[in-house]
């Protein structure tokens, strides 16, 4: 077969383009750090990488949900602690006022502090987290508890009513696994777990406990003051049960967080194996390909020699 000058030139240029294309691919791998930059680079690993990225994104979504669940539960636990502090102080004051040495005047002074504790407890029950009321269930946009009446001489003690729906909001912490991140405020503060409108057996309406204590102090009713001590003790036990409930949920959240963290590391490793480039191998191949390009350019320059017409011009 006759080899023409045009054939030599086309072959040399084709070889030069092939080397440049390979060099460009290596430069892309070096700059991106990825061996698979598009599906055509490796269809099998590209598909695997896409699935792994979807799993990683799902894990990141769950991790955010876990963090939100932890923040809510920790906030709820803190507020239950504040509520318990209120009852601890109320118990101290009731113990002092129940003493034979206390008189009507001193008991009225104690009553004033009990009124403040009652207001503090109402504020605690109406806690908001990220703008949503925590103890009102799904009725997050309205106050969980509303007070009717006020502490005034000669007036009946105020009454606190529930404005929530009694639900407990759940968040997903693992695939298909939910955890309750709020508490039924009606059960926590009113002792009404079944929604009957009155405290269950062995439970107390914490607001009524303080309101009744205030009434007994105002009327100098020593027997009523002494009776409030047992009610306060039951209220503290009630809060202890709820705090234990929150603690158990927090443990589940922490366990889920640990699982997601391990899973995230594992998936990141698999994704790296599927699409990452070996930097040492890439830079070595890049240097080799650059050498080949120089050689290809030299060969191409020799292959495209001046023709007879060039000399005749």
Residue frames relative to the residue before (quaternion, step in Angstrom):
aa qw qx qy qz dx dy dz
X 1.0000 0.0000 0.0000 0.0000 0.00 0.00 0.00
X 0.4224 -0.7083 0.5092 0.2461 3.55 -0.92 0.94
X 0.2301 -0.7682 0.5871 0.1106 3.57 -0.80 1.05
X 0.1931 -0.8036 0.5572 0.0803 3.51 -0.51 1.21
X 0.6553 -0.5039 0.3863 0.4092 3.52 -1.30 0.27
X 0.6257 0.5481 -0.3394 0.4392 3.57 1.05 -0.75
X 0.6336 0.5288 -0.3268 0.4606 3.58 1.03 -0.83
X 0.6450 0.5192 -0.3189 0.4612 3.58 0.94 -0.84
X 0.6728 0.5057 -0.2951 0.4522 3.55 0.93 -0.92
X 0.6643 0.5058 -0.3097 0.4550 3.59 0.94 -0.91
X 0.6469 0.5185 -0.3196 0.4588 3.57 0.99 -0.84
X 0.6625 0.5077 -0.3057 0.4581 3.56 0.92 -0.91
X 0.6706 0.4917 -0.2992 0.4679 3.58 0.94 -0.85
X 0.6311 0.5316 -0.3325 0.4567 3.60 1.04 -0.76
X 0.6520 0.5029 -0.3114 0.4744 3.57 0.98 -0.85
X 0.6378 0.5329 -0.3202 0.4546 3.54 1.04 -0.82
X 0.6601 0.5025 -0.3009 0.4704 3.60 0.98 -0.85
X 0.6324 0.5344 -0.3359 0.4491 3.60 1.01 -0.78
X 0.6591 0.4996 -0.3054 0.4719 3.57 0.95 -0.87
X 0.6455 0.5174 -0.3167 0.4641 3.57 1.00 -0.84
X 0.6422 0.5280 -0.3232 0.4520 3.57 1.00 -0.82
X 0.6583 0.4978 -0.3020 0.4771 3.58 0.96 -0.86
X 0.6353 0.5234 -0.3201 0.4691 3.56 1.05 -0.80
X 0.6429 0.5265 -0.3200 0.4551 3.59 0.99 -0.84
X 0.6378 0.5227 -0.3231 0.4644 3.58 1.01 -0.82
X 0.6707 0.4882 -0.3006 0.4706 3.58 0.93 -0.84
X 0.6319 0.5196 -0.3368 0.4661 3.58 1.02 -0.75
X 0.6337 0.5216 -0.3266 0.4686 3.60 1.04 -0.75
X 0.6530 0.5030 -0.3131 0.4717 3.59 0.97 -0.82
X 0.6561 0.5134 -0.3129 0.4561 3.58 1.00 -0.82
X 0.7044 0.4652 -0.2722 0.4619 3.60 0.94 -0.85
X 0.7391 0.4017 -0.2286 0.4899 3.60 1.01 -0.78
X 0.3781 -0.7266 0.4883 0.3012 3.56 1.15 -0.56
X 0.6449 0.5186 -0.3043 0.4717 3.57 1.32 0.08
X 0.3920 -0.6927 0.5580 0.2349 3.52 -1.13 0.75
X 0.7501 0.2722 -0.1509 0.5836 3.57 1.16 -0.71
X 0.0401 -0.8261 0.5617 -0.0216 3.56 -0.29 1.28
X 0.7713 0.0712 -0.0478 0.6306 3.58 1.29 -0.31
X 0.6807 -0.5201 0.3190 0.4055 3.59 -1.12 0.55
X 0.6435 0.5477 -0.3335 0.4179 3.60 1.00 -0.73
X 0.5517 0.6177 -0.3994 0.3931 3.62 1.17 -0.41
X 0.7528 -0.1697 0.1429 0.6197 3.57 1.05 -0.85
X 0.2963 -0.8119 0.4719 0.1740 3.61 0.10 1.27
X 0.6618 0.5228 -0.3134 0.4365 3.59 0.93 -0.88
X 0.7260 0.4161 -0.2440 0.4902 3.58 0.79 -1.02
X 0.5887 0.5606 -0.3724 0.4478 3.60 1.12 -0.55
X 0.6558 0.4936 -0.3032 0.4841 3.58 1.01 -0.84
X 0.6454 0.5182 -0.3104 0.4675 3.57 0.98 -0.84
X 0.6533 0.5148 -0.3101 0.4605 3.59 0.97 -0.86
X 0.6339 0.5319 -0.3350 0.4506 3.59 1.02 -0.77
X 0.6541 0.5015 -0.3081 0.4751 3.58 0.98 -0.83
X 0.6567 0.5119 -0.3105 0.4586 3.57 0.97 -0.85
X 0.6409 0.5153 -0.3299 0.4635 3.59 0.99 -0.78
X 0.6240 0.5312 -0.3390 0.4621 3.58 1.05 -0.74
X 0.6532 0.5015 -0.3096 0.4754 3.60 1.01 -0.81
X 0.6401 0.5223 -0.3242 0.4609 3.57 1.01 -0.81
X 0.6486 0.5105 -0.3150 0.4685 3.60 0.97 -0.85
X 0.6326 0.5167 -0.3292 0.4738 3.59 1.03 -0.77
X 0.6518 0.5129 -0.3090 0.4655 3.57 1.01 -0.83
X 0.6448 0.5150 -0.3214 0.4646 3.58 1.02 -0.77
X 0.6239 0.5283 -0.3331 0.4698 3.58 1.07 -0.75
X 0.6664 0.4863 -0.2981 0.4801 3.59 0.95 -0.88
X 0.6212 0.5478 -0.3469 0.4401 3.59 1.03 -0.75
X 0.6368 0.5079 -0.3244 0.4809 3.60 1.05 -0.74
X 0.6415 0.5190 -0.3174 0.4674 3.56 1.03 -0.81
X 0.6312 0.5283 -0.3204 0.4689 3.59 1.04 -0.82
X 0.6597 0.5040 -0.3114 0.4623 3.58 0.93 -0.87
X 0.6405 0.5128 -0.3178 0.4751 3.56 1.03 -0.80
X 0.6447 0.5204 -0.3156 0.4626 3.58 0.99 -0.86
X 0.6523 0.5134 -0.3168 0.4589 3.57 0.94 -0.88
X 0.6596 0.5147 -0.3142 0.4487 3.58 0.89 -0.92
X 0.6517 0.5133 -0.3176 0.4594 3.58 0.94 -0.85
X 0.7008 0.4777 -0.2819 0.4487 3.56 0.77 -1.05
X 0.6434 0.5088 -0.3316 0.4660 3.59 0.97 -0.76
X 0.6401 0.5137 -0.3252 0.4698 3.58 1.04 -0.74
X 0.6335 0.5205 -0.3237 0.4722 3.58 0.99 -0.85
X 0.6598 0.5096 -0.3130 0.4550 3.59 0.90 -0.91
X 0.6341 0.5287 -0.3330 0.4555 3.58 0.99 -0.80
X 0.6836 0.4848 -0.2942 0.4595 3.58 0.91 -0.88
X 0.6074 0.5253 -0.3568 0.4774 3.59 1.08 -0.62
X 0.6184 0.5324 -0.3378 0.4691 3.55 1.10 -0.67
X 0.6393 0.5126 -0.3230 0.4736 3.58 1.02 -0.78
X 0.6376 0.5231 -0.3253 0.4626 3.58 1.02 -0.83
X 0.6457 0.5099 -0.3199 0.4698 3.57 1.00 -0.78
X 0.6126 0.5475 -0.3459 0.4531 3.58 1.04 -0.75
X 0.6116 0.5474 -0.3406 0.4586 3.57 1.07 -0.77
X 0.6961 0.4685 -0.2788 0.4672 3.58 0.88 -0.94
X 0.5992 0.5513 -0.3620 0.4539 3.59 1.05 -0.68
X 0.6812 0.4743 -0.2922 0.4749 3.58 0.90 -0.93
X 0.6323 0.5309 -0.3319 0.4562 3.58 1.02 -0.81
X 0.6435 0.5201 -0.3241 0.4586 3.58 1.02 -0.77
X 0.6259 0.5296 -0.3364 0.4633 3.58 1.00 -0.81
X 0.6890 0.4815 -0.2841 0.4612 3.57 0.87 -0.96
X 0.6504 0.5116 -0.3217 0.4603 3.60 0.99 -0.82
X 0.6233 0.5384 -0.3369 0.4561 3.57 1.03 -0.75
X 0.6571 0.4989 -0.3074 0.4741 3.57 0.97 -0.87
X 0.7061 0.4793 -0.2690 0.4465 3.57 0.87 -0.96
X 0.6408 0.5300 -0.3265 0.4493 3.60 1.16 -0.52
X 0.5036 0.6592 -0.4176 0.3708 3.57 1.27 -0.20
X 0.5830 -0.6107 0.4153 0.3387 3.58 -1.10 0.76
X 0.6511 0.5440 -0.3259 0.4170 3.57 1.09 -0.60
X 0.5685 0.5947 -0.3918 0.4118 3.62 1.21 -0.31
X 0.1827 -0.7769 0.5921 0.1113 3.55 -1.08 0.71
X 0.7533 -0.3977 0.2670 0.4507 3.57 -1.30 0.07
X 0.6546 0.5288 -0.3192 0.4359 3.58 0.95 -0.85
X 0.6854 0.4714 -0.2948 0.4702 3.57 0.85 -0.94
X 0.6454 0.5227 -0.3292 0.4493 3.58 1.04 -0.71
X 0.6162 0.5244 -0.3559 0.4676 3.59 1.07 -0.58
X 0.6176 0.5301 -0.3447 0.4677 3.57 1.07 -0.68
X 0.6427 0.5050 -0.3169 0.4812 3.58 1.03 -0.80
X 0.6098 0.5722 -0.3436 0.4274 3.57 1.04 -0.81
X 0.6277 0.5464 -0.3377 0.4397 3.58 1.03 -0.78
X 0.6721 0.4718 -0.3032 0.4835 3.57 1.00 -0.76
X 0.6083 0.5411 -0.3579 0.4572 3.59 1.05 -0.67
X 0.6165 0.5398 -0.3437 0.4586 3.58 1.04 -0.72
X 0.6458 0.5069 -0.3119 0.4782 3.57 1.03 -0.77
X 0.6410 0.5208 -0.3198 0.4643 3.58 1.02 -0.79
X 0.6138 0.5446 -0.3376 0.4612 3.55 1.08 -0.76
X 0.6597 0.4961 -0.3030 0.4764 3.59 0.92 -0.87
X 0.6299 0.5337 -0.3260 0.4606 3.55 1.05 -0.77
X 0.6568 0.5092 -0.3082 0.4630 3.58 1.00 -0.83
X 0.6224 0.5245 -0.3388 0.4720 3.59 1.02 -0.74
X 0.6503 0.5098 -0.3151 0.4668 3.58 0.96 -0.85
X 0.6385 0.5273 -0.3203 0.4601 3.57 1.00 -0.82
X 0.6814 0.4949 -0.2903 0.4545 3.59 0.92 -0.88
X 0.7125 0.4116 -0.2463 0.5122 3.57 1.21 -0.45
X 0.2014 0.8067 -0.5249 0.1822 3.53 1.12 0.69
X 0.1620 -0.7613 0.6193 0.1026 3.54 -1.14 0.75
X 0.1142 -0.7627 0.6340 0.0567 3.54 -1.10 0.80
X 0.8235 -0.0798 -0.0148 0.5614 3.55 -0.57 1.24
X 0.7526 -0.4350 0.1958 0.4538 3.53 0.97 0.97
X 0.6868 0.4523 -0.2807 0.4949 3.62 1.26 -0.13
X 0.4529 -0.6718 0.5116 0.2861 3.58 -0.99 0.85
X 0.3940 -0.7785 0.4511 0.1879 3.56 -0.70 1.14
X 0.7676 0.3895 -0.2056 0.4656 3.61 0.96 -0.75
X 0.5991 0.5908 -0.3563 0.4063 3.60 1.23 0.29
X 0.5322 -0.6278 0.4118 0.3912 3.58 1.26 0.23
X 0.7983 -0.2432 0.2020 0.5127 3.57 -0.95 -0.90
X 0.5570 0.5627 -0.4029 0.4592 3.60 1.26 -0.07
X 0.0551 0.8726 -0.4812 0.0630 3.56 0.78 1.11
X 0.6769 0.5209 -0.2953 0.4281 3.58 1.20 -0.37
X 0.7316 0.3505 -0.2390 0.5337 3.61 1.21 0.01
X 0.6393 -0.5411 0.3805 0.3922 3.54 -1.18 0.58
X 0.4731 -0.6863 0.4754 0.2813 3.55 -0.96 0.90
X 0.8077 0.1327 -0.0452 0.5726 3.59 1.01 -0.78
X 0.1207 -0.7803 0.6117 0.0480 3.54 -1.05 0.84
X 0.2842 -0.7624 0.5637 0.1418 3.54 -0.97 0.95
X 0.1431 -0.7626 0.6271 0.0687 3.56 -1.01 0.93
X 0.7774 0.2596 -0.2167 0.5304 3.57 -0.76 1.02
X 0.2276 -0.7649 0.5879 0.1324 3.52 -1.33 0.13
X 0.5508 -0.5868 0.4706 0.3617 3.53 -1.30 0.26
X 0.2351 0.7585 -0.5699 0.2110 3.56 -0.24 1.28
X 0.6162 -0.5651 0.3993 0.3762 3.57 -1.11 0.69
X 0.8379 0.1966 -0.1593 0.4836 3.53 -0.94 0.94
X 0.6390 0.5043 -0.3339 0.4754 3.59 1.28 -0.02
X 0.5444 -0.5900 0.4582 0.3815 3.61 -1.13 0.46
X 0.6068 -0.5634 0.4122 0.3801 3.55 -1.17 0.54
X 0.5602 -0.6190 0.4236 0.3515 3.61 -1.05 0.66
X 0.2982 -0.7298 0.5913 0.1696 3.54 -1.29 0.50
X 0.2138 -0.7729 0.5874 0.1093 3.56 -1.01 0.85
X 0.1151 -0.8020 0.5853 0.0319 3.59 -0.82 1.03
X 0.4684 -0.6897 0.4930 0.2486 3.54 -1.23 0.61
X 0.1603 -0.8159 0.5517 0.0653 3.57 -0.86 0.97
X 0.5445 0.6277 -0.3970 0.3896 3.59 1.28 0.10
X 0.5366 -0.6328 0.4512 0.3287 3.57 -1.29 -0.20
X 0.5449 -0.6690 0.3772 0.3366 3.60 1.25 0.17
X 0.5235 0.6394 -0.4205 0.3746 3.62 1.24 0.04
X 0.2589 -0.7194 0.6144 0.1948 3.53 -1.33 0.24
X 0.3853 -0.7630 0.4789 0.2001 3.56 -0.60 1.20
X 0.2167 -0.7900 0.5670 0.0862 3.55 -0.92 1.00
X 0.1101 -0.7583 0.6381 0.0749 3.53 -1.25 0.59
X 0.4619 -0.6710 0.5056 0.2843 3.56 -1.13 0.70
X 0.1154 -0.8167 0.5639 0.0407 3.59 -0.75 1.03
X 0.7430 0.0696 -0.0960 0.6587 3.56 1.34 -0.26
X 0.6969 -0.4618 0.3163 0.4483 3.56 -1.22 0.30
X 0.8541 0.0530 -0.0762 0.5118 3.57 -0.51 1.21
X 0.6491 0.4873 -0.3174 0.4904 3.61 1.27 0.04
X 0.1208 -0.8077 0.5766 0.0218 3.55 -0.72 1.15
X 0.1168 -0.7632 0.6289 0.0914 3.55 -1.23 0.51
X 0.4331 -0.6840 0.5193 0.2738 3.57 -1.02 0.79
X 0.1868 -0.8312 0.5210 0.0531 3.54 -0.70 1.12
X 0.7218 0.2989 -0.2422 0.5753 3.60 1.27 0.07
X 0.3711 -0.7055 0.5547 0.2383 3.56 -1.31 0.16
X 0.5355 -0.5843 0.4994 0.3498 3.53 -1.24 0.53
X 0.3506 -0.7783 0.4841 0.1924 3.57 -0.31 1.26
X 0.5824 0.5818 -0.3643 0.4354 3.54 1.14 -0.61
X 0.6824 0.4681 -0.2810 0.4861 3.57 0.99 -0.86
X 0.6708 0.5261 -0.2993 0.4287 3.57 0.94 -0.92
X 0.8324 0.2713 -0.1086 0.4709 3.57 0.63 -1.12
X 0.7412 0.3649 -0.2234 0.5172 3.59 1.14 -0.55
X 0.4156 -0.7264 0.4594 0.2976 3.59 1.25 -0.16
X 0.5556 0.6165 -0.3668 0.4203 3.58 1.29 0.31
X 0.0807 -0.8419 0.5333 0.0150 3.59 0.14 1.27
X 0.7379 0.4225 -0.2339 0.4714 3.60 1.08 -0.66
X 0.4896 -0.7002 0.4113 0.3176 3.59 1.26 0.07
X 0.3643 0.7616 -0.4693 0.2590 3.57 1.19 0.48
X 0.5436 -0.6272 0.3988 0.3899 3.55 1.23 -0.35
X 0.7507 0.2415 -0.1795 0.5881 3.58 1.28 0.01
X 0.6351 -0.5532 0.3650 0.3967 3.61 -1.12 0.55
X 0.4737 -0.6485 0.5194 0.2922 3.55 -1.14 0.72
X 0.6864 -0.4517 0.3583 0.4432 3.56 -1.31 0.20
X 0.8321 0.1567 -0.1860 0.4985 3.57 -1.03 0.94
X 0.6521 0.4775 -0.3310 0.4870 3.60 1.24 0.18
X 0.2544 -0.7831 0.5567 0.1096 3.55 -1.25 0.42
X 0.4013 -0.6165 0.6134 0.2875 3.49 -1.34 0.51
X 0.3368 -0.7969 0.4623 0.1945 3.57 -0.17 1.29
X 0.6249 0.5270 -0.3448 0.4614 3.58 1.05 -0.66
X 0.6669 0.4977 -0.2989 0.4671 3.57 0.98 -0.85
X 0.5777 0.5777 -0.3770 0.4363 3.58 1.09 -0.66
X 0.7102 0.4413 -0.2593 0.4833 3.57 0.85 -0.99
X 0.6426 0.5246 -0.3307 0.4500 3.58 0.99 -0.80
X 0.6600 0.4976 -0.3055 0.4728 3.61 0.98 -0.82
X 0.6230 0.5241 -0.3374 0.4726 3.55 1.06 -0.75
X 0.6322 0.5219 -0.3333 0.4657 3.58 0.96 -0.82
X 0.6520 0.5235 -0.3136 0.4500 3.60 0.92 -0.91
X 0.6645 0.4978 -0.2996 0.4699 3.58 0.97 -0.89
X 0.6475 0.5100 -0.3206 0.4667 3.58 1.02 -0.74
X 0.6551 0.5210 -0.3048 0.4544 3.57 0.97 -0.86
X 0.7494 0.3761 -0.2062 0.5045 3.58 1.03 -0.81
X 0.4290 -0.7288 0.4384 0.3043 3.56 1.34 0.19
X 0.3334 0.7446 -0.4915 0.3046 3.56 1.07 0.87
X 0.2581 -0.8120 0.5066 0.1317 3.56 -0.02 1.32
X 0.6428 0.5272 -0.3247 0.4510 3.60 0.97 -0.84
X 0.6559 0.5067 -0.3092 0.4663 3.57 0.98 -0.83
X 0.6238 0.5334 -0.3323 0.4648 3.57 1.06 -0.78
X 0.6654 0.5044 -0.2966 0.4636 3.58 0.92 -0.94
X 0.6484 0.5239 -0.3189 0.4510 3.59 1.01 -0.82
X 0.6116 0.5759 -0.3545 0.4106 3.60 1.09 -0.61
X 0.5543 0.6268 -0.3973 0.3767 3.59 1.16 -0.52
X 0.6592 0.4913 -0.3108 0.4769 3.60 0.97 -0.82
X 0.6500 0.5161 -0.3183 0.4582 3.57 1.00 -0.79
X 0.6313 0.5189 -0.3316 0.4714 3.56 1.02 -0.76
X 0.6401 0.5309 -0.3222 0.4524 3.59 0.97 -0.85
X 0.6531 0.4934 -0.3138 0.4811 3.61 0.99 -0.80
X 0.6259 0.5423 -0.3308 0.4524 3.56 1.08 -0.74
X 0.6459 0.5103 -0.3164 0.4714 3.57 1.03 -0.78
X 0.6306 0.5160 -0.3302 0.4766 3.58 1.03 -0.77
X 0.6097 0.5626 -0.3292 0.4509 3.55 1.07 -0.80
X 0.6829 0.4684 -0.2770 0.4874 3.57 0.92 -0.90
X 0.6087 0.5531 -0.3520 0.4468 3.59 1.06 -0.70
X 0.6322 0.5283 -0.3250 0.4644 3.57 1.01 -0.81
X 0.6786 0.4894 -0.2903 0.4645 3.56 0.92 -0.89
X 0.6444 0.5079 -0.3297 0.4670 3.58 1.01 -0.72
X 0.6178 0.5254 -0.3398 0.4762 3.58 1.08 -0.68
X 0.6157 0.5439 -0.3343 0.4619 3.56 1.06 -0.76
X 0.6667 0.4906 -0.2896 0.4806 3.57 0.94 -0.93
X 0.6344 0.5443 -0.3289 0.4395 3.57 0.99 -0.82
X 0.6479 0.5165 -0.3145 0.4631 3.56 1.00 -0.82
X 0.6604 0.4982 -0.3068 0.4706 3.57 1.00 -0.79
X 0.6264 0.5316 -0.3356 0.4609 3.56 1.04 -0.75
X 0.6175 0.5408 -0.3408 0.4583 3.58 1.04 -0.75
X 0.6473 0.5095 -0.3134 0.4724 3.59 0.99 -0.82
X 0.6475 0.5185 -0.3153 0.4609 3.57 0.99 -0.84
X 0.6535 0.5097 -0.3142 0.4630 3.58 0.94 -0.86
X 0.6394 0.5175 -0.3228 0.4681 3.59 1.01 -0.81
X 0.6513 0.5067 -0.3121 0.4709 3.58 0.98 -0.83
X 0.6264 0.5395 -0.3307 0.4552 3.57 1.02 -0.78
X 0.6506 0.5117 -0.3116 0.4667 3.59 0.99 -0.84
X 0.6415 0.5205 -0.3168 0.4661 3.59 1.00 -0.86
X 0.6749 0.4956 -0.2941 0.4609 3.58 0.90 -0.93
X 0.6324 0.5345 -0.3343 0.4502 3.59 1.02 -0.76
X 0.6692 0.4863 -0.2991 0.4756 3.58 0.92 -0.93
X 0.6496 0.5219 -0.3064 0.4602 3.54 0.99 -0.89
X 0.6416 0.5341 -0.3230 0.4460 3.58 1.00 -0.81
X 0.6462 0.5098 -0.3118 0.4747 3.59 0.99 -0.85
X 0.6580 0.5182 -0.3030 0.4546 3.57 0.95 -0.91
X 0.6792 0.4853 -0.2900 0.4681 3.59 0.90 -0.92
X 0.6230 0.5361 -0.3390 0.4578 3.58 1.04 -0.76
X 0.6436 0.5201 -0.3120 0.4668 3.56 1.07 -0.78
X 0.6599 0.5003 -0.3047 0.4704 3.56 0.99 -0.84
X 0.6423 0.5192 -0.3210 0.4634 3.58 1.01 -0.81
X 0.6355 0.5280 -0.3229 0.4617 3.55 1.00 -0.82
X 0.6515 0.5152 -0.3058 0.4654 3.56 1.02 -0.84
X 0.6870 0.5070 -0.2806 0.4386 3.58 1.03 -0.79
X 0.8588 0.1635 -0.0407 0.4838 3.61 0.85 -0.86
X 0.5792 0.6024 -0.3988 0.3775 3.62 1.11 -0.32
X 0.4091 -0.6905 0.5436 0.2457 3.52 -1.19 0.64
X 0.4436 -0.6340 0.5557 0.3042 3.56 -1.25 0.55
X 0.3793 -0.7789 0.4473 0.2222 3.57 -0.22 1.26
X 0.6435 0.5173 -0.3337 0.4549 3.59 0.96 -0.81
X 0.6749 0.4945 -0.2871 0.4664 3.54 0.94 -0.96
X 0.6607 0.5164 -0.3131 0.4458 3.58 0.94 -0.88
X 0.6995 0.4625 -0.2914 0.4602 3.62 0.82 -0.92
X 0.6133 0.5289 -0.3488 0.4717 3.55 1.12 -0.60
X 0.6724 0.4797 -0.2923 0.4820 3.58 0.95 -0.91
X 0.6137 0.5569 -0.3440 0.4415 3.59 1.09 -0.73
X 0.6585 0.4950 -0.3080 0.4759 3.58 0.93 -0.87
X 0.6457 0.5205 -0.3119 0.4635 3.57 1.00 -0.85
X 0.6802 0.4964 -0.2889 0.4555 3.56 0.95 -0.92
X 0.6151 0.5339 -0.3473 0.4648 3.58 1.08 -0.63
X 0.6247 0.5253 -0.3262 0.4769 3.57 1.09 -0.74
X 0.6462 0.5185 -0.3090 0.4670 3.55 1.03 -0.89
X 0.6331 0.5368 -0.3358 0.4453 3.57 1.02 -0.80
X 0.6421 0.5140 -0.3277 0.4650 3.58 0.94 -0.83
X 0.6634 0.4957 -0.3065 0.4692 3.55 0.96 -0.87
X 0.6412 0.5317 -0.3220 0.4501 3.56 1.02 -0.83
X 0.6488 0.5172 -0.3180 0.4588 3.57 0.99 -0.82
X 0.6428 0.5189 -0.3201 0.4638 3.59 1.03 -0.78
X 0.6557 0.5030 -0.3086 0.4710 3.56 0.99 -0.87
X 0.6464 0.5245 -0.3167 0.4547 3.55 0.98 -0.88
X 0.6428 0.5291 -0.3224 0.4505 3.58 0.98 -0.83
X 0.6779 0.4699 -0.2967 0.4812 3.58 1.02 -0.77
X 0.6463 0.5434 -0.3271 0.4243 3.57 1.03 -0.76
X 0.7167 0.3814 -0.2383 0.5329 3.56 1.02 -0.75
X 0.0116 0.8291 -0.5551 0.0655 3.60 0.35 1.33
X 0.6056 -0.5435 0.4182 0.4037 3.59 -1.17 0.41
X 0.3885 -0.7186 0.5298 0.2278 3.58 -1.01 0.77
X 0.6971 -0.4544 0.3457 0.4336 3.61 -1.34 0.12
X 0.6151 0.5602 -0.3415 0.4372 3.56 1.09 -0.74
X 0.6058 0.5623 -0.3573 0.4349 3.59 1.10 -0.76
X 0.6860 0.4734 -0.2913 0.4694 3.57 1.04 -0.82
X 0.6663 0.5152 -0.3057 0.4440 3.60 1.09 -0.63
X 0.5529 0.6204 -0.3996 0.3869 3.62 1.21 -0.36
